[in-house]
């Protein structure tokens, strides 16, 4: 084959390799699971789902207690007395009773409100935990996407340098180049193979982390941000909702502590049987007793520690709510600035890839006309391929920046 024909075939092959990642990206994206599916899979495997289920069980149990007519479990009372001495021979008194703790006035409704606040808090905690898992999935997917681009870049560079080494070897045998040129070209090719192997190892390690996180064998596909997205902090953000529900729960617990300043009333029902002895018939009676704690002395003093604890919980919840709001606003501003920087860098990388691709085309024409050497053409093709891969890698960074902005906004797919 004539040298210029071999060079043309090599140029076409290299250009096809440079375009291959772009042509395959659409087919790969169509076969991958959605981001929502990946987040749901990671949620089912996370420890947060177990914690959330436990919190909801506890909240439902507290709600069941608040809906009961009794303030506490009932108590059984048993007593028996027997007479002693010659005059009391055969006398016996047996009493069986049940003590029923009752709610204080308004305490049952307050307990129900506190239980509902706890249930609302557990639901908000689940949404916030799911958002946290979504952040882990988005970060892992961004890292995986970037490493995939790195691996494609390394493989393409190795392939191009392999072609260059083969061409130099042929030209050395033809006497056009010195043997040292063949050694240098082969050394560069071996170095590129080592870089390709290193990139493959990093990609495999990240794929393993992805599978441990989600249980999925393949990476998910990124989804574009919703149209008309704003950079404002929405009150529906799961973490803001959790902070608000925490404040409400603490306030309801304070109201419950204030409503239960002392022991509640207690209703007692008892059956009594008296045996006078000496052949007299047994006497049966039913008694009802109502125990009302005396609230004049000591009630406020004994209730103060519990009320003070509830007040501290309210103050802490309010402080945490403000800190959460400040943190989320700062994270949103950071994500916005990072997205703007990624967009600008992506535009530059795209322009650079376009220029180097056009330059490789011009050098290819010059090579066919015998005006440019083959190594210069291969270097141009290699630079164009690197620029294409760098542009694709920057696209992955842009998608990660978009995902981080959605995470900062509290959005779930």
C-alpha positions, 0 to 999 in steps of 0.5 A: 500500500502506498504511504499516503493511502496508509496514512489516510486510512489511519487518519480516518480510523483515528477520527472515527475513534474520536467520534465514537464516544459521542455516537455511543453516548445516546445508546448507553443513556437509553439502556441505563436506569433513571436517577429516580430508580437509582435513588430508590434502590439506594434508599432501600439499601440504606440504614436510614430506611430502618431508622425512619421505620423505627421513628414512625413506629414510635410516633404511631405508638405515641398516637395510640397512647394519646387516643386511649381513654386511660392516661396510664395502664390500669392497676389491680389491687388485692387485699385480704384481712382475717380476724384474730382472737376468740371474738373474731374467729372466722372473720375475713374481709376480701377486697378486689379493685381496679385503679384507672388513671384518668387524663387531666382536663385538656391533657388528652387533647394536648397529648394527641396534638403532641403525638400528631406532631411527632408523626409529622416530624417522622414523615419529614425526617424520612423525606430529609433522609431520602434527600441525603441518600439522593445526594450520595447517589448524585455525587457517586454518579458524578464521580463515575461519569467523570471516570468513564470519560477519563477511561475513554480518554486514556483508551483513545490516547493509547490507541492513537499512540499505538497507531503512531508507533506502528507507522514509525516502525514501518518508516524506520524499516523503510529507512525514512526515520532513525531507530531511536524514533521507533523506540521513543514512539513505542515508549510513549505507547507503553506509557499510555497503556499504563495510564489506560490501565490506571484509569480502568482500575479507578473506574472499576473501584468507583463502579464497585462503590456505585454497586455497593450504594445502589445495588445496580450494575450500571450507572444511572443516566443524568436528567436535565434540570427542570425548566424554569428552575430558580435559585431561591430557597423554597420553604418546601425544602425537606430539611427546612420542613424537618426543622419546622416540624422539630419546632412544632414537636418541641412546642407540643411537648412543652404544652403537654408538660405544662398540662401534666403538671402533676399526677392525674386523677384516678378512678377506683372500682372495688368489690368487697366481701365480708364474712362476719363468721360465727355462721353469719352470711357474707356481705358483698359490696361495691365501692367507687373511689375518685382520687384527685391529687391536691394541687395546692402544694408542691405541684409547680415545684415538682413539674418545673424540671420537666417544663424546663427541659421542654423549654430547652428543647424548644429553644434548641429547635428554634436555633437549629431551624435558623442555622439550617436556613442559613446553611441551606442558603449558603449551600445554594449560593455555592451551588449556583456559582459552581454551576455558572463556572462549569457552564463557562468552562464547558463552553470553552472546552467545546470551542477548543475541541471544535478548533482542534478537530478542524485543525486535524482536518486541515492537516489531514488534507495537507498530508494527503497533498504531501505537504505535512508529515505523518507524525504531525498528522497523528499528533493533531489527531491525538490532540483533537481526540484529547480535546473531545474527551476533555469536552465530554469530561467537562460535560460530566462536571457540568451535569454534576454541578446541575445535580448539586444545584438540584440537591441544594434546592432540595429537589428529588426526581 
